[in-house]
Amino acid sequence: MITPSSQQAVSVYQREGRAGMQNASKSDASSTPVITPEMTVLDVIAKYRSTETVFKSYDQQAGVCICCEALFDSLEDVAHKFGLNLEKLLSELEKAGA
């Protein structure tokens, strides 16, 4: 059950969360995104939405929809599992995320 005080806390959190996200977006826009081999496909897409097209461009080579079949796998595991060049993948994701 949500009490009035917990509802207020949620409202404050939501407002501050949105403001924090907006500020993070502004600072990220001028810098190169940090995408590491340890990040999952979901981590990357959630942080840099525009990277989804990069993953889709690898679907044919992988033989599966990477976003469907490997969403919770690290980029390193995805590259190994589907025979992709990890350095090239990271580079393309960073360009797309910029």
C-alpha positions in Angstrom: 0.0 0.0 0.0 1.3 3.4 -0.9 1.0 5.9 1.9 0.9 9.7 1.3 4.5 10.0 2.5 5.8 7.3 0.3 3.9 8.7 -2.7 5.6 12.1 -2.0 9.0 10.4 -1.9 8.3 8.7 -5.3 7.3 12.1 -6.8 10.4 13.7 -5.6 12.5 10.8 -6.8 10.9 11.0 -10.2 11.4 14.7 -10.6 15.0 14.5 -9.5 15.6 11.5 -11.6 14.4 13.3 -14.7 16.5 16.3 -14.0 19.6 14.1 -13.4 19.0 12.4 -16.7 18.6 15.7 -18.6 21.9 16.9 -17.1 23.6 13.7 -17.9 22.4 13.9 -21.5 23.8 17.4 -21.8 27.3 16.4 -20.5 27.3 13.2 -22.5 26.6 15.0 -25.8 30.0 16.7 -25.9 32.0 13.6 -25.0 32.7 10.2 -26.5 30.5 7.6 -25.0 32.2 5.0 -22.8 31.2 1.6 -24.0 33.2 -1.3 -22.6 33.3 -5.0 -23.5 31.7 -5.8 -20.1 28.5 -3.9 -20.8 25.5 -5.9 -21.9 23.6 -5.2 -25.1 20.8 -3.9 -22.9 23.2 -1.6 -21.0 24.4 0.0 -24.2 21.0 0.4 -25.9 19.5 1.8 -22.7 22.2 4.4 -22.3 22.7 5.2 -26.1 19.4 4.4 -27.9 21.0 5.2 -31.3 23.3 2.1 -31.0 20.4 -0.2 -31.7 21.0 0.3 -35.5 24.5 -0.9 -35.0 23.3 -4.2 -33.4 20.7 -4.6 -36.1 23.5 -4.2 -38.8 25.2 -7.3 -37.3 22.1 -9.5 -37.2 22.7 -11.1 -40.6 26.4 -11.9 -39.8 25.3 -13.3 -36.4 22.5 -15.3 -38.0 20.1 -14.1 -35.2 18.6 -10.9 -33.9 21.2 -9.8 -31.4 18.8 -7.6 -29.5 16.4 -10.5 -29.2 18.8 -13.4 -28.5 21.6 -11.7 -26.6 20.1 -8.7 -24.8 21.6 -9.7 -21.5 25.0 -10.9 -22.8 28.1 -8.8 -22.5 29.5 -7.3 -25.7 32.6 -9.5 -25.3 30.4 -12.6 -25.1 28.3 -11.5 -28.1 31.4 -11.0 -30.2 32.8 -14.4 -29.2 29.5 -16.2 -29.6 28.7 -14.8 -33.0 32.3 -14.4 -34.4 32.3 -10.6 -34.5 35.3 -8.3 -34.3 35.0 -6.9 -30.8 37.1 -3.8 -31.5 35.2 -2.9 -34.6 31.8 -3.4 -32.8 32.9 -1.2 -29.9 34.1 1.5 -32.3 30.9 1.5 -34.3 28.8 1.6 -31.1 30.8 4.5 -29.7 30.4 6.4 -33.0 26.6 5.7 -33.0 26.3 6.8 -29.3 28.1 10.1 -29.8 
